[in-house]
Amino acid sequence: MDFPALGGAILDIFAPWPFFLLLLGTGLGIVVGAIPGLTGAMLIALTLPLTFYMPPFEAVVLLIAMYVGSISGGLITATLMRMPGTPSNVMTTLDGYPLARAGQPGRALGLGITASFFGGLIAWTVLFTVTQPLSILATRFGPFEYFTLILMAMVLIASVSEGSLLKGLIAGFLGMLVSMPGVDPATGMPRLTFDWYKLNGGLQLLPVLIGTFAVSQVIKECVSREGVPERVEMKSSQILMSLRDLKRYAGNILRSSFIGTFVGILPGIGASIGSVIAYSVTRNVSNEPEKFGKGSEEGIVASEAANNATVGGALIPLIAMGIPGSVIDAVLIGALMIQSIQPGPTLFLTNADVVWGMIATCLLATFVMWGMMSVSVRWIAGLVYLPKSYVLPVVMMFCVIGSFALHNTAFDVWVMLIFGVLGFLLEKAGIPLGPFVIGFVLAPLGEEKLRSGLMMTNGDFSPIVTRPLPLIFTLLAVLLLVWPLVSERRRRRKAAP
C-alpha cells in the first residue's frame, strides 16, 4: 500500500481541469445510466475518440468516473420505471419498483444510493490493498502462464454469460475470429484480408466497440414499440439513510459488498452476476424472505451494494494482470492501448501515475456519485422520460463522429455500422455480446503469449502441463467447461419423471 503515491494522485486530481473531468465523467455516467437503453460501455466507447489527444492521467480520470457513475445511475430507472438503466440493476427492479409504487420512491432511491456508496468504498479498499502485491506476483508469469490465464478467463466469461454455455463459446470464438484479419505477428504476412488492402491493419478496436454496443442498442431501441413509461411521483424526500438504518443494514452492506468485489475480480463475470448472487444470499439469510420481490428494503441494499462493489473488484485484474474484469474494463483496456499503454503487471513500473490515477479516481468518484445523486436525483429522474426521438439521433451522430475521427476514413464508419447490425443480430439470437468483445480484445494478447512461449521452447507445448500455474489454469478452464454440462445433466435427471 503506497499512501504517498495515492495522496499525490488525489492532489493531482484536485487540480482544476482533472477535477472538472471527474465531476463531468461522474455526472455523465449517472445520466446515461439513468436513461434506459444507454449503458456505461456505450458512453465510454463513444468517449474514447475524445481521449486521443488527452494526457493519459486525465483520460483515465474521465473514463473511470464515467464507469462509477453509470453503474449507480441505473438504479433510478430500476426504481421508478421497473426498467433497469443498466443490466447490473436488474435485481433492484424486483424490490425498488414495488417500494416506489407503495408511495416511498424517495426511500427506495435513498437506500440504493447509500448502499451504492458503501459498496464502492469497501471494494475500493480491497482494490487499494491487493492490486500492487498481485501485480508484483504477476511479473513472475511467463508466456505460458499468461496464455493459460487468458484461456481460463475466456472460458469463464463464456460459462457464466447469459444463455447457454454453447452460445457464450460461440460469441467468444466469433470475437477471436474477427480479431485475426491483418498482419500475422510471427510471419509479417497478411492473413484473412482477402487481398483487400484496407484490412491489412486489421479491424480497429474503437469502431468495433462503438458498433457492438452503441449502434446495436440504437437499432434495438428503434425497432422497440415501447412507449413513454408511466411516471412515478416522488412524494418522499428521505433520500439520506439515517444512522439507525445504517446500523440495521451494516451486515447486509458488508456481505453484499464483499460478494460483489470477489465476483468483480473474476474475469468477465460483471456486476449483473454479483448482484444476483448477493441478492440470493441475502434472501436466504433474511428473517423476512417473503418480502423479497414485493418491496424489500434488504433486497435493494444487497443488489446496489454488490453491483457497485464489482467496479473496484473488476479493476484489480485489469491493473494487475491486464485481464478485463468486465465488458467496460475491456473498453478501458482499449483506451489504455490507444494511449500506447500496455495493461499488465508492469503497469506500476512503466506508468505508475496512470495506475494511481485510476485508483484515486475510483475513490473520489464514489464520493462525487453519492453527493450528486443525493442532491439531484429528483431532477435526474426526469431524464428517464425523454422521448427516444430526441435521444437516439444524438447518440447515432456521436457514433459516426467517433468512428470517423479514428483515421478520418469512411472505412471505420462502415466497420462500425456492420458491427452494429452484427451486435443487434447476435442479441436477437440470444448470443451475449460480452464474450464476443472480450474475445476480440484478449485473442491477440493470447496469441502473442502463446507464440512467444513456443519460440522459447522450440514448439514444445509441454510447459502447459509441466509448470504448476499453467497446469492449474488449464485444469480450471477444463472444469469451467465441464461443470455447466454436468449441472445441466443433473437438473434434467431430477426433472425426469
Protein Blocks (a to p, Z undefined) as FASTA:
>chain_A
ZZklmmmmmmmmmpmklmmmmmmmmmmmmmmmmpghiafklmmmmmmmmmmmgcfklmmm
mmmmmmmmmmmmmmmmmmmnopafbfklmmmmmmmmmmmmnopamlmmmmmmmmmmmmmm
mmmmmmmmmmmmmmmmmmmpcfklmmmmmmmmmmmmmmmmgcjfklmmmmmmmmmmmmmg
ccdfklopaehklopaklmnopafklmmmmmmmmmmmmmmmmpcbdcddddddfbfclbc
cfklmmmmmmmmmmmmmmmmmmmmpghkbmmlmmmmmmmmmmmmpcblmlgonapaklmm
mmmmmmmmmmmmmmmmmmmnopafbfklmmmmmmmmmnopaedjklmmmmmmlmmmmmmm
mmmmmmmmmmmmmmmmmmmmmmmmpcfklmmmmmmmmmmmmmmmmnopaklmmmmmmmmm
mmmmmmmnopafklmmmmmmmmmmmmmmmmmmmmmnnopaklmmmpmklmmmmmmmmmmm
mmmmmmmmmmmmmmpZZ
